[in-house]
Amino acid sequence: MSQARWFPPLLAVALAVALSFLTLPIVAIFVDSGPAELLSSLDDAAAIDALTLSLWTSTVALVIIVVVGTPAAYLLATRRFRARNVLITLIELPLVLPPAVAGIGLLAALGPNGLFGQALDDAGIRVVLTTLSVILALTFVAAPFYLRQAEAAFSALDRSWLDASRTLGAGEATTFARVAIPAALPGLIAGLALAWGRALGEFGATLMFAGSFRGVTQTVPLAIYERFATDFTAALGLSAVLVAVSAAILMTVKLATRASPARVLTR
Amino acid sequence: MSLHVEAVADLGDLHLDVAFDIPARQCLALAGPSGAGKSSLLRVAAGLLQPTSGRVTSGDDVWLDTARNINRNPEERRCGYVFQDYALFPHQRSWQNVAYALRDRPRAVRQREARGWLARFGLEHLADARPATLSGGERQRVALARALARRPDVLLLDEPLSALDTRTRASAQRELADVLRVTEVPAIVVTHDFAEAALLGDEVAVIDEGRVVQQGSASQLAARPATAFVADFTGAVVLHGTATPAPDGTTIVTLAGGHQIRSTDRAAGPVAATVFPWEITIEAAGPATSQSAQNHLKARVQFITTIGGRVRLGLAGTENLIAEVTTTAIADLDLQPGSHVTATWKATATRLVPHA
């Protein structure tokens, strides 16, 4: 027994080191930029534009991800087929892709000289350097976070719930809507939070694919980067705003999960 | 309306090949070891598992006919299915779980009807509770109410009582027997327990390795088990040995431990000799006194368990036996673990079944 006495303190020390390292930069942002800087950064019209753009483009991206991703993840979780593991790996690929590579890839696919560039041009759709390209970039980098989490949440469902629903007269679509989604809700919401956080912080792919034009493609991370070269205090203030907004979204989602009945019930 | 199920399917290591006809108001108790294909058969009937070939009909309704390419979806078959772990939806209250089965009823009456079903099972006070807060017995009743609320043409119960503790189980058994008695539709109940099969089933079918090894009334199975597994399932003591016909018309069985016992059943070759624990009497070790009983085995008392007025004795010797005696016998013989005794039973109480 006595040999193990050093072990619990070791765990505590490891957690303390991890915690201080991970929170230090965030604490520093708020220490360096006082309330005055924070407020003045919100006084800047360009900052407000960036914040508004970030919020609505990430919301649109999230809606696309949830609407398409939820049924896709359900299919991956509930069917067993041969190419399943390959498909899951392909979906997870953007997770390990450097954002710059994601941006290049999007350009190669949808840019003027890209795979579908001519087709999009013929259809009269301009993608690159427009707000649409921001939404596409955010969707591309954030979707895997949601898909992975949603697939895991659906896989964890008790299959007998889905079977019971069918024997009780519900078709596949009703089973999905009335049993699978409500029962997997905590996992889905956690995935949503992760994806949203990733979308709000997206930088590299947006810069490569959409550029950094105020009010059109300049999201908060791009605005921070622009200020970084000229006005470090303003960059700090805007960073603090982004941290606050992200934290607020994360907290809201966590609280929503706690209030959800399904969480209480899945032991 | 009767239920007909026949299915041939390869499920991993298991080759399922069974067929059953269950008339209306009748209940078939399906027993067998784990992995014998009992649940698979229920899933075939409900449309949750598609067999390689098979036919499922409920009255004139054809639910599955692989020869004619008919395969109705589970939601199109009126099956009241009670799952082993009850499969109550965790995000819904009890009444909502029941109301889920009533989605073909007008929205306005669903809640009232669902609460009515719960009241029938004495659960009206738990209508607003969520499954996680219910006891095992309460969950079982909600699941049963939900299955019946579907107004099924067929009832399928997959080990409906196995998740319950022993005390809840006894009352749940009686309750379920009452439900099955009044229900108009054919039912299949999967069980591990012979007493439960005897109580719930009008007929008992034992399946092993995907095939029916015996089907009949519980008393038929107990009196004439077709295999060692059926004998063991009915609670009999099973002894393995080799049978040789004796000149007097009886059969001598040489047991694995070298001892010989007699049976009035005819058999030759490898057999399982079975005897019920209550047929075995216990005497103090020494020369046997009983004149008529021909089978004697010396053994040592391993354990003594009292169940109500009966006592189960675990006996270890060259063969392991279970004997059931009265509490008086224990006192008279002054038995305790370690005592040496002779177990005695009649040749007429010894059933022989071929054993591969």
Interface residues (C-beta under 8 A of the other chain):
Chain A: D158 S160 W161 D163 A164 S165 R166 T167 L168 G169 A170 G171 T174 R178 V179 P182 A183 L185 P261 A262 V264 L265 T266 R267
Chain B: R43 A46 G47 L48 N73 P74 E75 R77 C79 G80 Y81 F83 Q84 D85 A87 L88 F89 P90 H91 Q92 Y100 A101 R103 D104 R130 P131 A132 R146 R150
